[in-house]
């Protein structure tokens, strides 16, 4: 994994507003689109985003990145849910995962296809 990819992932995660969330897959897609828009080859996927978060994500709001079902990382589930609740992030009725339909966030600068 190269430094440019790592920085791109961390920069995007850092931009997620409190009370909102993105999935690993969405982070990967946005980062790939940004690389492509800059004329570079897209790289990485959800697993690579997870690797970045596991290795270097402690300095950003890592709890705002969840899996496709809205579940935070199992290894840090209780801390992540505490952080999400404190930020007012919408959760499903049983409180175990993010209600993605209400909480999903997309940055404004994602390139669009013409």
C-alpha positions in Angstrom: 0.0 0.0 0.0 1.5 3.3 -1.0 1.6 6.5 1.0 -0.6 8.5 -1.5 -3.4 6.0 -1.0 -3.0 5.9 2.7 -3.2 9.7 2.9 -6.1 9.9 0.5 -8.1 7.5 2.7 -7.2 9.3 5.9 -8.0 12.7 4.4 -11.5 11.5 3.3 -12.3 9.9 6.7 -11.2 13.0 8.4 -13.7 15.0 6.4 -16.7 12.9 7.4 -18.8 15.2 9.6 -19.9 14.1 13.1 -23.2 12.3 13.1 -22.6 10.9 9.6 -20.8 7.7 8.3 -19.4 6.1 5.2 -18.9 2.4 4.4 -15.5 1.0 3.6 -16.7 0.4 0.0 -17.9 4.0 -0.4 -14.5 5.4 0.9 -12.7 3.1 -1.6 -14.9 4.3 -4.5 -14.5 8.0 -3.7 -10.7 7.6 -3.3 -10.5 5.7 -6.6 -12.6 8.4 -8.3 -10.2 11.1 -7.0 -7.2 9.2 -8.3 -8.8 8.7 -11.7 -9.8 12.4 -11.9 -6.2 13.4 -11.3 -5.1 11.2 -14.2 -3.7 8.4 -11.9 -4.8 4.8 -11.9 -7.6 4.1 -9.4 -6.4 1.8 -6.6 -7.7 -0.1 -3.6 -11.0 -1.4 -2.4 -12.9 -1.9 0.8 -10.3 -4.3 2.2 -7.5 -1.8 1.6 -9.5 0.9 3.3 -9.8 -1.5 6.3 -6.1 -2.0 6.3 -5.4 1.7 6.3 -7.9 2.2 9.1 -6.3 -0.6 11.1 -2.8 0.5 10.6 -3.0 4.3 10.6 -6.6 5.4 11.4 -6.3 6.1 15.1 -5.8 9.8 14.4 -9.1 10.2 12.6 -12.7 9.5 13.5 -12.4 5.8 12.5 -15.8 4.9 14.1 -17.5 6.8 11.2 -16.4 4.1 8.8 -18.6 1.0 8.9 -19.2 -2.1 6.9 -22.0 -2.4 4.2 -24.6 -3.3 6.9 -23.7 -0.3 9.0 -21.8 -2.3 11.6 -18.6 -0.7 13.2 -15.4 -2.8 13.5 -16.2 -5.8 15.7 -12.9 -5.5 17.5 -13.9 -2.0 18.7 -17.7 -2.3 18.6 -18.5 -0.9 22.0 -16.2 2.1 21.7 -17.4 2.8 18.2 -21.0 2.7 19.2 -20.3 5.0 22.2 -18.6 7.5 19.8 -21.4 7.3 17.3 -24.1 7.8 19.9 -22.2 10.8 21.4 -22.2 12.4 17.9 -25.9 11.7 17.4 -25.4 9.4 14.5 -28.7 7.6 13.6 -28.6 4.0 14.6 -31.0 1.1 13.9 -33.6 0.4 16.5 -31.5 -2.1 18.5 -28.6 0.4 18.5 -26.0 -2.1 17.1 -25.2 -0.4 13.8 -25.6 2.8 11.9 -28.8 3.5 10.0 -27.1 4.1 6.7 -30.1 5.4 4.9 -30.1 8.4 7.3 -26.4 8.7 8.1 -24.5 8.0 4.9 -22.3 10.9 3.8 -20.9 11.6 0.4 -18.4 14.5 -0.2 -19.4 17.3 -2.5 -16.3 17.0 -4.7 -16.8 13.5 -6.0 -16.2 13.6 -9.8 -19.3 12.7 -11.8 -19.4 11.0 -15.2 -20.4 13.3 -18.1 
